[in-house]
Amino acid sequence: MSLRALITSFDDDALVALANKGLLRRAQKAVPDAQVLHFDDDEAGVQTGGQTVTIPAGGPQTATCDCPATGVCSHILTAVLALRDSPEPTDAEPATPEAPTVSASDWLAGLTADQLRKFAGADFDGAAVLAATAHVDQRGGNAQASFPSPEATVTFVAGQDLKAALYKGPATRKRLVVAAGAIALRDLAGVARDAPLASPSAAPAPDSETMDAILRALEEAIGQIFHGSAVLAEERLLDLAISAKVQSAPRLMGQLMTLSTQAGWAEAGDVRFEGGRFLAALSRTYALARAIRLCPEDTDLLGQARRSYQPVADMTLMCLGLHGWTTPNGARGLTAYFLDQETGEHRSATVARGAGMDLAFTAYQAYSNPLWGTPAASRLSGTFLVLENPLCAEDGQISTGDKTRAKDIQPLRTSDVQNSPALIRRWSDLRADLRVRMGTGLRRAAAPVPSLILPHSISEPQFDDISQRYVWRATDTVGQTLDLTATPDDRPRLAKLHTQFPGAVALLVLTSVVGDDLIHEPVTLLLSSLGDVEAVDVKFRDLPAGSALARAKAGLLQGFQRLTGSSGTPLQAAFPAQVLSQLAEQCRHLQPDTLARLAAGAEARQLLILADRLEGLKKRQAPEDILATAYLCQEAMMMLALAD
């Protein structure tokens, strides 16, 4: 590939991957004053800002500048932009036409398995696991794969090999992440792996030696995180998470990857790292690992979906909505949520793929695909239906098998929802219901729990810097508040949520535990349309603007709250959260007086087991004692969050 063709392949996204957005903006401003000194197939020279940039045949990654800055400077980016826009010389001899540049995705798909293995080396097996968590974005001839853990991106530029991939992330993980990105793109192109991963359900449970290694790593992570060696914890936890021996425990795998990400934040001094939250997450993972060590075949602990379905009588169901999801370990799917008219129970049905399986599958695809004989699963949202020949598991999950058929499908009537006993109008009733359905401890519902609620009003969203989520405050009929949250990716589709109440029929929400928080995520908005219900599944459709009356009422209510100074702060587990934060400080520097004060505070609040643990920490600060105390704190937080 000629240098001119290579320079052309570096679009703005590739230049951001090479440096950053700030440098690119500076470079763009300097382009008019840049002067191209020479530009041929072997080398290019550009003068800009009083500096001279030389770009050899290897491309922008190998460019040099005579300014004192190290690495890729703004002068190099300016040079690439100037060369990219420079015209072909008019007096050049006619050259042999160059073959079209092969896109990065096509080039990766054309690699042999041996070539990929040779590049990845000892990281190949881990990269094969990590590839399932990749988010792939194809941009013209280039392609980018990003990963949540480790937080990293790799950009493949058309015409460049694996070694020249543009990488941002932990320096020690470059080969692993580049190989994982390449595997993810090959999977997307339909290239078969030479040694497919066994599905998690077929893999043996983690052995005792593996679990002992995980427990040791979790114990050692306390000292590493709080005494300046977080990178050791980050790498060790990631290695364990992507180990083939942990594939059969996706719940544990996801938690280990999350901890690795948090350790990376601690190493980088990232504002998202908070010591108390890290201890809470570490304690949950430690408790889960110990439980799996004792009960290695317990599917509730492993997180496997090894359900046994049994035939039941035909069911009359209200389909409340559909939700697309992904997990930290790369599993993804579509879940439909129902209300059983006869029993009043919430039920669900899921179409999903495990980590590393069928990379072309997406929730959007499943949303448009047939289900139970209907032309598309999306047709079920907001309907009444009779399910013929259903198969059900003990937990209420309905099989999506082909033998089951949906018939007598009719739109839900507004009155059906408004008169349903499952519709919750007061948040005290919601908390009581969740206490029963969510469970406690390690057996707290791993899957999100659906609820149908009717807020009286919803405030405009605010961004929470700590959780990195948008928050809408929903008020019930008696003035209690409930925080509804969504990720930044989902926020655009929910932009008009605060204009829907009062006015909408109901809102389907999913409640789950994320970190040490109980979150309520909007899933489907149920609107009234000529007496029928129109269901808007927010993962797939933008919310419409609320009615003028609803917007006016919402504005008046929000204005009244500001005038009266009502913060609407819901009940929070303030003391256990304070203890977690103080525990993190104790890990850095032991202060017996602080522990004594916290123990007295726990006893005064009748948290007697926590008080005993805090007293014990004054005498013995072993990692398992610290983690046991942190686990009690986060359990107390969950209990208080669901208290009346």
Disulfide bonds with the S-S distance in Angstrom:
none
